[in-house]
């Protein structure tokens, strides 16, 4: 048996979230993060202002939120950005503004609708100086957008919304544009005119919605009013013969130890013959070196280097590497890229959205477009799992499997957002991958891809067996003691059976016996005795106690009627009978709670074991075997 049970069953939250942008190649893929593609930038603040669109002077959207967002010049923040709109019919201009308190980091999103067909050939975006990014995404929505976001919240997407990451709200299909700072640096992360030839363009239709995403950090103590303004410039549709795409690859598994160094490496396949005119990197402040290489094939299967396609050390404004002659890549080649980090802080750092986290990306426009290539989508439809992510530790594949199934996993929201509050749980879980040795890392991503694809169906199958598991739990003794170091948030300990606790019918097991002892103690406290005595005096013994009301000790007849608790059913006195009734009711409640807790733990353990068994022994058996036998030698 390859079964490895997990005491916590949040079910494979990160195995699923590892490709939180998963969707099939014929649908919208959710990129799992939003880091500067053709843009730098970082988390924003409280939103104000709105998005507007214009081609020449025509306005198709109105500003939302507060009016009069002022920048450092005293003019509205977006008006302060000098970026003339495209001529009518030649493109559109959008803008989104936000206000950040001192030290605040946040990002905002807004859906805006095109009023014209657009063959997007180049873009120019400008954002208020700062980190982290500003982007425009394509989406699959035309005509209308859902009133309910992907996270289940009802929102008006056409208004500026705070968003932990766009992929938690809407599906996205492509990265269309980025931004440079108001004060340009060496890395002006736009798609300049001439990068794509005049016959290549991103295809957009009237009625399509595009997503504006602005993420900024205000490192000062003062309020910052900021804006992202972008032009999407088109070419005549008649001259377009190829659709453009954007490679937007993101390594989900990064850890950088406190006061230490590390490397994050990822490799993905070229899925069809393409042309790449330029490439750029993206990472955060701990980056010391970045390299991307074109390989003859899968590096884990002997692929060798063809040429270097990018190298740099700049994390904040990495410059584009525009090739003098666009690269012609062929199907079957791979691109392998890695980020080297040095962490000078006393905290562990994990992959995530915030500037306190880390990233490692490879970004490049190309043509003709293959949606699977954009986000390194696997054959199962999972973003960022179409290739391999490498570890640089010493652990074997078997060590990874043990870690993967026993380490508490971040929730999907924690995995796709980030920030200091969840850094610890992300660091611990991602270390399962990053601490694996390079040689044993190859089969891990295909295994996670398989788990991601099959976890839900396996869990559903096993959940349907709960009634049979309940019968098994009732007839099986528990052989799993609670972990000695289980914390308050650890959840119920693993339970294999509840035979002793349940007994034959729930009223004659250890739960009932323990409950009776606890119920007697709870029902005979001084306060409870006083309350029951008062009830006796006012009800069953009211006549005796009323007649003797003038007697200081309550009178002999009143005391005799009230009596005392002896626990004997043959004792007819009021206090004894009321106390017995209270003990019986409390015993039943406590016994039911005890049995329910045991059955909950037992059924959860068995559903978990069943699910993991379904994954590792059936759905992902070959992928499991490849990981389990992977060594570092």
N, C-alpha and C positions, 0 to 999 in steps of 0.2 A: 504493500500500500504506500502511495506517495502522499498520504493525507497529512496535512499540518493544520491543526486547528488554531483558531484565534480567539482568545478570551474576549476581546473587544470586537464587535461586529458592526462597524459603521459603514456598511458593507463596501469594502474595497474602494472607499471614497476617493482615494487618490489614484488608485489604479484606473478608476473611471475618469477622474479629473486630469490625469496625466495627458489626456488628449481632449481637454475640455472643449476644444473646437471641433470635435469629431463630427464629420458628416460625410456622406458618400460623395463621390466625385461629381455626381450630377446634381448636387444640391449645394447650398451655401455652406462654406466651411467657416467655423469660428476660429480665427487665430487666437491662441491661448493667452496672448498678452498683447500689450500695446506699447511697444517701445519704438523710438524714433526710426521709422523706416527711412523716409527721405527727410526725417526731422529729428532734431533733438527735442528736449523738453522734459517736463516732469510734473507731478501731481498738483492739482489746482486748489482753489479755495471756494468760498461760497459764491455761487454763480449769480451773475447779473448780466444784463444785456441779452442779446439774442443773435440769431443768424439772419443774414440777409443775402440775397442773391441778385446779381444783376449781370446783364450782358449789355455793355455800353451803359445807358442810363436807366434801363428798365429794371424795376424792382419786383421780384416775385415772392419775397418773404418779408415779414415784418419783424422788428426786434421784439424779443420777449423779455420778461423780467423787469428789473428796474431801468428807468430811463436815466440818461445822463451819467454814464460811467466815466469818471474822469481819470486821466493818466497824469504822469508827472508834468506834462506841459500845460495842464489846466484845460485841455480840450478833451472831448470824449476819447476814451482809450483807443477805439478803433479808428476814429477820424485822425488820430495822431500818427497812424501808420500810413506812410505815403506809398500807396500801391494803386495806380489807376486801374479801373476795371477794363476788361477786354472790350473791344468794339462790338456793337450789336451784331449778334449772329456768329461771333468769333469765339465765344466762350462765356463763362459765368464767373461771378465773384461771390464768395461766401465769407462770413465773419462770425466769430463767437467770442464773447467777452466773459471775464470772471473777475471777482474781487477776492483777494486773499488777505487774511489777517496776518500779523507778524508771526513768522515761524510756521505758517500753515502750508500743508501740501495736500492737494486734491486734484481730481480731474472731473471734467464735465463732458457731456455728450449731447448732441442734438441732431435729429433727422431733418433734412431739408430736401425738397422735391424739385427735380429739374423741370423746367418749362419748355425744354427743347431737346431734340436729339443732339448728342455731343460725341464726336470722335476725339477723345482726349489724347493729345500728342505731347503736351508738355505742361508744366505747372510752375507757378511761383507763389510760395507762401511766406509770410513774414509773421513772426510772433514776438511778443515782448521778451526782452532778454531774460534768460534764466533756464533752468533745467526742470522739465524733462523732455516733453515732446508735444507736437501738434500734427494731427494726421487727418486725412480724408479717406474713408473706406467706402467701397461699393457695397451694396446690399442686394438681396433678392427681391425686395419689395417694390412693387409698381402700382400706382394708383392709391394705395392706402397702406397703412402699417398697423400691426396688431395693437389693440388697446391694452392687452396684457403682455408684459415683457416676459422673457424667458425665465426670469426668477420668480414669476407668479404675481408680481406687483402690477396694479393697474396704473398706468402713467400715460401722459400725453407726450409722446416722443418728439413732437414738433416743437416743444418747449425745451429750454436748457434744463438738463437733469444732471444731478451729481451721479457719477457712475464709478464704482470701484474698478470696473474694467468693462469695455463695451460688450464683450462676448457674454456677459451675464444678463444683458438686456436684449440684444438683437443678434440675428445671424448677419455675418459679413462675408463678402465674397472675394474682395481684393483690396489691396492698398493702392490708392490712386495718387496721393500727394502728401507732401510733408511741409517743412518750413525751415527758413533760416531766421536768425535773430535780427532784430531791428538794426543792431550793430553787427554787420556781417563778419564772420570769422572764416578760417580756412575751409571749414566744412559746411558750405552752404547747401543744406540737404534738401534741395528741390530736384525736380526732373527737368534740367535745363533744356531750352529749345535746341534741337539738333542731336540730343542724346538718342531719341528714337527717330528713324528715318521718316520722311513725310508720308509713306504708305503704311505706317504702323500706328495703331492707336488703341486705347481702351474704349470699348464700345458701350455707350450709355444711351438710353432712350428717354424721350419725354415721359414724365410720370414716374421715372425711377427715383427712389430715395437714396441719397448718400448720407453718410454719417460723419459729422464733425466731432473730433475728439481732441480735447485740449487738457494737458496735464502739466501742472507747474508747481514748483516749490518756491516759496517766499522765504529766503534765508535771513531777511532783515526783521527788525522789530516794528516796522511801520506797515501800514496797510498798503497793499499793492493792487492797483487796477491794471488789468492785463487784457490783451486781445490777440487773437489769431485771425489773420485775414489772408485769403488764398484765392488765386486765379486759376481756373481750370481752362486751359486754352485748347481749342479744337482745330481740326483741319477738315477740308471738304470730304464728305463721306465717299464721293465718287473715286477719290484717289487712294482710299484705304483698302489694302489687300490682305493685311495680317492683323490679328488681334494681339494686343500686348498683355503681358502679365507681370506680376512682381513676385520674385522669390522672396519669401518672408519667413525664414527658418529660425526657430527659437528652441534653445535647449532648456527643457523643463527641469533638469536635474543638476543643480549647482550647489556646492557647499564650499565656504571659505572659512577655515578655522580662525578663532581669535588669535591675533599676533602670529599668523602663519601664512603659508602660500598654498595655492592649489591651481589645478587646471581643469577646465570644462571643455570637453571635445564632443563634437557631433558630426555625423556624416550622413548624407542623403543622396539618393540616385537621381540622375537625369533621366526622365521618363520618356523623352522623345527628342529628336533633333531640334535644337534651339540656337538662337543667336543672343549673345549677352553683350551689351555695349559698355556696361560699367558695373561696379560693385562697391559696397560700403559695409562697414561693421557697425555694431552697436553693443555697448556694455556700460557699466557704471564705474564709479570713481576708483575702484580697486584694481582696474585693469592695468597691467604693465606691458602686455604684448598680445597682439592678435595676428593670426595667420590663417589664410584660407588657401587650400590647394586643390587643383583639379587632379583627379585620380583616373587611372585606366579602368577601374572597376571598384567593387566593394573592397575597402581596405581590410575587412575581416576575412576576406576570401582571397587575399593575395594581390589586390589592386595596388598599383604603384603610382608615384607622382608623375604627372605630365608637366605641370607648371604651377607656379604660384600665381594666384589671382588677386590676392590682397594681403597686405601686411601693414600694421600700424600700431601706434601706442597711444593715440589720442582717444579718450573715451567721451569727452564732452562735445567736440566738434570734429569728428573724424572726416577727413576729406574723401570725396569720391575718387576711386581709381577708374578713370575713363580710358578705355583701351584705344590705342591709335587705330587699330583695326578690330572691330567687334569680334569677340570670341565665338567660334562655331563649336558648339558642344554636341556630342552624339549620344543617342540613347545607349544606356549601359555604362556610361562614365558616371563618376560620383564626385561630389565636392565634399571635402573634409575640412572642417574649420575648428579652431580652438582658441580659447581665451586663457591667458595666464593672469593670476591675481596675487596681490600682496595685501594682506589685511593688517593694518597697524592699530586696530582697535581691540579692546578687551571683550568683544562680543563675537559669537559665531554668526556668520552671514549665510543666508540661503537664497535661492532664486526667488524672485518676487517682483511686484510692480513698483514698490516704493524706492526712493533713492537710498533708503537704508538697506535695500536688498541688492542682489546682483542679477545681471542678465548676460547673455551671449547670443548674438544673432548674426546671420549672414543675409544680406539684402541685395537684390539685383533686379533691375528691369530686364525683360527678355521678350522674345517672340519666336514662333507663335505660341499662344497661351495654352497651357494644360492646367486646369484647376487643381489637379492632384499635385502638381509640382509646386504651386504657389506656397503651400504650407506643409510640404513634405508629408502628404497624406498617405497612409498605408493602404494596402489592398482592402482592408476592412473598413476604411473610411475615417480613420482616426488621425487628427492633425499631429504633426511632429513625431509620429511613430512609424514613418515609412522607411527609416534608416536605422542608425544606431547612435546611442549616447554611451560614452565611455566612462569608466571609473579609473582612478589612478591610485588605488589602494592596494591591499594585499589579500583581500578576501576572495574566496572561491565562489563558484556559482551556488554551491550548496549553502555557503554562508549567507549569500544574498537571499536565498529562498527563506531561510530561517528568519532573517531580519525582516523581510518583506511581510511575512505573515504574523509576526509578533509585535512589531513596532507600532505604537498608536499612529494613526494616519490623520493628516489634516483633512478637514472637510473640503468639498469642491470649492466653496467660496474662499476658504483660506488658501487653497492651492493656487487659485487664479488671481488672487489679489496681492496678498503679502502684507508687509508692515511689521513693526517691532513686536506687536502683541502675539503674533503667530510664528515668529521666526524660529522659536525653539522646536515646535512640533514639526515644522517643515524641514529644519536642519536635520533632525533625528531621522526622519523618514527618508529624505533624499540621500542621506549618508549610506543607506542600504545599497544604492546604486554607485555613488561616488567612491565608496571605499572598496568596491570590487576591483580586482586587478585588471589591467587592460586586456589581457588575453581571455579572461573569463567574461568580459563585458559584452562580447559580440551577440550572444543569443538573448541577452536580457531584454532589449527593446522589443524584439518580436514576441517574447513571452508576455510583456506588459500589454502589448497591442492585443494579443489573444485574450488575456484576462479582461481588458477593457471591453472587448467585444462581447464576451460570453458571460460576464459576471451577472448581469441583470437576468438573463434567461435561466441561469443555474439557480440563482436565488429564488426566482419565481417557482421553479420546479420544486425546490426544497421547502419553500413556504407552504405549498399545497399539501405537504406531508405532515403538517403540524398535528392533526388529530391522531395520526398513528404514532407520532413522537410522544404525544401525551400518554397514550397507553403504555408505551415502552418506559417512559419515565416513572409511571406509577408502579411498574413491576421490577425496576432495576435499582439496586443500591448505588449510592453515590460513592465514587472512588477518587474524586478530584478535590483535594483540600484547597481552601482559599489561599492565594499567593500571600506569602508573609509580608511583602512590601506593597500590597495593594493600597492605593491611595483613595481619597474620598471620591475622585472622579473616575475611578477605574471601572465602575459598573459592577454588575453581579459577577461573582467568581464562576469559573467553569463548573458545571454540574452535570454529571452523567446520569443520575437517577434520583428518585425521590421516594423510594419504597419505604424507608424507615419514617420519613416525615409524614407521608400520606397514610400509612397503615392500610386497612382494607377499604375504608370509606371516607377517609379524611378526618374522622372524629376519634380515631383510636391510635393515631401515630404519635411520633415524638413531638410534632407540631402542636397537637392538642394537649399533650401532657405539659409541655413547656408553657403553653398558653394559659392553662388553668392556674399554674403557679403564679404567673405574672398577673392574671386577672384577680386572684385573691389578694395579692399585694396591693393592686391598684384600687380594689373595692373596699379595703379595710383601713385606709389612711384615716387620720383624725378628721380631716375635712370631709371625707366621704361619709364617715360614721355620723358626724354631726348633721350632714344633709339628710341622710336616711332616717335618723332619729326624728328630725323635724317633720319629715313626711309621715312617719308613724303617728306622731302626736296630732297631726292635722287631719289624718284619714282614719286608718283602722283603729287607732287608740284615742280618737278625738273625745269620745264621751268620758272615758276614764281620766284622761289628762285634763279635760275641762273641769270636771268635778273636783279635782285635786289642785286646781290652779293656785289656790291660796297657800298651799303647803310648800315650804321652801324647797324640799327635795323632789317635788313633783308628785309625791304620794306613792304609796305602795302599789296601789292598783294601776297607776300609770306606768310605773317601772316594770311591773310584772307583765303588762301588755306589750310594752316596747321590747323587753327582754334583751338578749345579747346574741351576738353571732357566734355559733359553735361549729357551723359547717355541716351539721347533721340535718338531713331532710325530715327527721322525726321531731325536730324542735319547731313548734308552731308559732313561736313568738314573732312579732312583726319585723323587728330588725334583722333577725336571722333569715326570714323568708325574703325580705327585700334585698338583703345582701346576696343570698344565693341566686336570686334572679339577675342581679347585676353581674355576678361572677359568671353565670351561664352566658349572658349576652356578650360580655367582654371576651370570654373564652372562645366563643364562636367566631367573633370578629378577628381576634388575634390568630386563631388557628387557620382561618381562611387566608389571612394575609401571609402567614408563614408558608402555607402550602402553595399559594399563588406565586410567591417569590421563588420558591424552589422550582415549580413548574416553569416559570418564566425563564429562569436561568438554565434549566435543563433543556427546554425546547430551543432556546436561543443557541445553546452550545451545539445541539444536534442539527439545527438548521445551518449553522455556520460550518460544522464539520461536513455536512452533506454538500453544501455549496462549494467548499474548497475541494472536496473530493470530486465533485462534478467537473470543476475547472481543471484540476491537475491530473485526474485519471481518465477523463473523457474528452472534454472540449479542447483542452490545450496539452494533451498528453505528450505529443512529440516536442512541443516547445519547452515543456517542463523538463523532459529528459535531456534536452540540449543544455539547459541551464544547470541542472543537477550534476551533470558530468563534466562541466567546464572547470578546468583547473588553471593554475598560474604557472605551471611548468612548461 
